């Protein structure tokens, strides 16, 4: 190839140093070319492939950083010589050596050591490809990773390559229904960081971080105003070990942070903790952005978890109140919720009432339909600021502004993905030049006084802007069929639980 990326000749690759000109799309395309042409795609999923690319890049970068001259050298996290030794192995020896390396780096008994925290997250429970796939792994190491200086690749492009490859794995991630994983489109996250005013002085958390996309969007918003960010600027948690591994790799490859720094991502069930997110540092968060699981087939809500909750409901209801309760005063938040959280009964009513009284819930964004891949659920984002209760007893919320980006808009992540421009009017409406108090109503933007909201039946927040009524957009026939299939699977699971609980006689 023109720039040498893809040759197996190490000497030739060393004589041509085009790494500084590589782009994220070029890197991702060439790794995918290797996946299609050099691996058994039946035996190795796209997500397994991307995860192994991440492991190998971590090990190669760790080795390159240790080889830098003088004071620029960094102590390697992996054993000295681990990468050169790995590049010499093949067959059974490669499987044995790689397995041992993954296990040693992911050893949770060492996770309490600050310099081993990051590696313990990246390699926790990591498993190599099967033994009969070692020829492919050897070729990936020798031909696609080892000949090149990955430190010379622009950091932003290396991160973009990994994020792009993760987005290309959306089908595999969607199959992880046991923990309710989904991918959040970057244009939506960029709009959120603008409305929240994320800056370099902030500490941003995500208590259900998935692949880390939310934290990366916040990182770039912070970086735009300051080239030096503290290692505590980002913090995330997830209860899925694989998502934690991918989120950690995603953050590392975007930020270039030292591998010996404390890990910004933790494996944790956030809803079991009375703190905003699980991390060792004591710095209080100032911003929270969270797209929690809307449903999960593997983990069910446990009403005995928290005695500080206003009420106990489904996952999105619980994540919403978790942040509203645990965030410090003045912290800003954006939380994704399905329509049911806005108008549902039971616990959702109690949470809505307490949210309006204890937080300044200033903006509701009704998102376009079809936004999340293979998910028929309509989604929204609630923006609020944690506020102290008023001595007068009045609610902390004064007005809730509703922006309708849904009516007349239908997007899919493949055929018609959302773009930055789709949220320009929303951002401009939320942040007029003369400040927040200068917001004005428009065709898609409407203000609701809090007294009107509290007087509504069940304190429903199923609100619209000044738009003519339109037929509901339920998505394409395929999306409708997939949603029906999901609902039938859920019903079957509930019936199975009931059947198993019945006596034999």
Buried (B, 14 or more C-beta within 10 A) or exposed (E): EEBBBBBEEBEEBEEBEBBEEBBBEBBBBBBBEBBEEEBEEEEBBBBBBBBBBBBBBBBBBBBBBBEEEEEEEBEBBBEEEBBEBBBEBBEEEBBBBBBEBBBBBBBEEBBEEEBBBBBBBBBBEBEBBEEEBBEBBBBBBBBBBBBBBBBBBBEBBBBBBBBBBBBBBBEBBBEBBEBBBBBBBBBBBBBBBBBBEBBBEBBBBBBBBBBBBBBBBBBBBBBEEEEEBEEBBBBBBBBBBBBBBBBBBBBBBBBBBBBBBBBBBBBBBBBEBEBBBBBEEEEBBBBBBBBBBBBBBEBEBEEEBBEEBBBBBBBBBBBBBBBBBBBEEEBBBBBBBBBBBBBBEEBBBBBBBBBBBBBBBBBBBBBBBBBBBBBBBBBBBBBBBBBEEEEEEEBBBBBBBBBBBBBEBBBBBEEEBBEEEBBEBBBEBBBEEEEEEEBEEEEBBBBBEBEEBBEBEBBBBBBEBEEEEEEEBBBEEEBEEBBEEBEEEEEEEEEEEEEEEEEEE
